[in-house]
Amino acid sequence: MNEKSICSLPRRTFLGRSSLGLGSVALASLLSPGLSRAASGVLGKPPLPQRAKRVIWLTMAGGPSQLELFDHKPKLAEMDGKPMPESFTKGQQLAQLQGQQLVCQGPQFKFRRFGKNGTELSELLPHLGSIVDEICVVRSMTTDAINHDPAHMFMNTGSQIAGRPSMGAWVTYGLGSVAEDLPGFVVLMSTGKGRSPQPIAARQWSSGFLPSKYQGVQLRAKGDPVLYLNNPPGVTRDRQGADVTAINALNRRHEALVEDPEIAARIAQYEMAFRMQASVPDLVDVSGESAATLARYGCEPGDGTFASNCLLARRLAERGVRFIQLYHRDWDHHSLLREELPLRAAEVDRACMALVTDLKERGLLDDTLVVWAGEFGRTPMKQGNKGPVGRDHHNKAMSIWLAGAGVKPGFVLGATDELGYAAVDQVVTVHDLHATMLERLGIQHDAFSVKFQGLDARLSGVEGAKVIGEILG
């Protein structure tokens, strides 16, 4: 832009275009390998002490029943088959049970005590029970949403409104990634056997209004992790690299003319895709893993299971990926609860134990935050009057667990009422959970915001979220 053209621009236009140009330069510097592109995000050095360098978020999609897994309610067992007291439910929002006769349903499986403190867990989780002294169980978790898609949106973005950045996007935007040859935010998905679960939309790992560079990249659980990973016959890596260089040269010329930060993101994505052609095959080649490690996870590498994805999650963590999210689908048990829940529990129980143990043995658990959660809980009232029954969606009570990064091991936080209908002691919200995750990563949640539609948007919301200090060492 020459001096004459600058002088001919209105002041507001000049300032607006100048800010875009500066933003492009700043973003390009983050993306350039020669300028430590991967090492830092917009925050630079984390403002708080950093206990976690990365997050592994284990999403049990569908809403696992806390009443059969983590929250033992003997009183509910006594009330099995009896009307649910109206004092618990009057005026309350329900999903599919609204307006129906509400009947208590006792726990369908027994609980056992595990660990030094005798923490009660379901008999369906013996492997997790064997490491209960390494994890922190939160029994007083709540959420705002009561149906699947908005509940996933809320858990992932802190808002039920589509178009907001996901957790992983916020984290990589703030901190960047130390993975030179892999995305900073990776998503893996697996599905339980025997049913047809709801789909998980890609907007759950979207970058929203942040630059598209920060959106999650889904690696496929079976076959090639990334489509078109291999070059077609006759195309060498050198030739492919020359194509990328030429395309990016054109993109840089265009970016200099229009000053659009998204073009810088596009350039970075071409370069990342080229590097992934070399890095991804090494990532999924587990031939160097010991037989004992594979047996611990209980998987055949590349079989598409949650266990196989847990092994990949550890490998991604070792390679510097900042945010790793695993989805395991098919936890939506409106019916067949007794028949299907043991299958889902078995698919994740050993794998979760293996992941936490593996991270600890490799010295990674100290600076890795592991979170296990669904999108909501299940009701203490039964759903269905005949045949195999289940439980409805529920947002007033759910259980999650965390491990690593200075979270208190062997600790249980919070409680629900005697029938498990609502969290009543040390209640935790999704925004609190997000605030705590950010604090572990060295980010002050209430000061980490981006202007969007004239407002300061934050992952942890503006409703007074708090760090869950009780669970932190």
Secondary structure, DSSP 4 states (H G I P E B T S, - for coil): --HHHHHHS-HHHHHHHHHHHHHHHHHHHHH-GGGTTTT--TT-S-SS--S-SEEEEEEEET---HHHHT---HHHHHTTTSBPPHHHHTT---SS-TTSPPBB---SS-EEEETTTTEEEETT-HHHHHTGGGEEEEEEE--S--SHHHHHHHHHHSSSSTTSPPHHHHHHHHH--S-SSS-SEEEEEEE-TTS-PPP--GGGG--TTS-GGGS-EEEPSSS-SSTT-SPPTT--HHHHHHHHHHHHHHHHHHHHHH--HHHHHHHHHHHHHHHHHHHHHHHH--TTS-HHHHHHHT--TTS-SHHHHHHHHHHHHHTT-SEEEEEEE----SB-HHHHHHHHHHHHHHHHHHHHHHHHHTT-GGGEEEEEE-S-EEEEEEE-SSSSBEEEEESS-EEEEEESTTBPTTEEE-EE-TTSSSEEES-B-HHHHHHHHHHHTT--GGG--EEETTEEE-TT-SS-----GGGB-
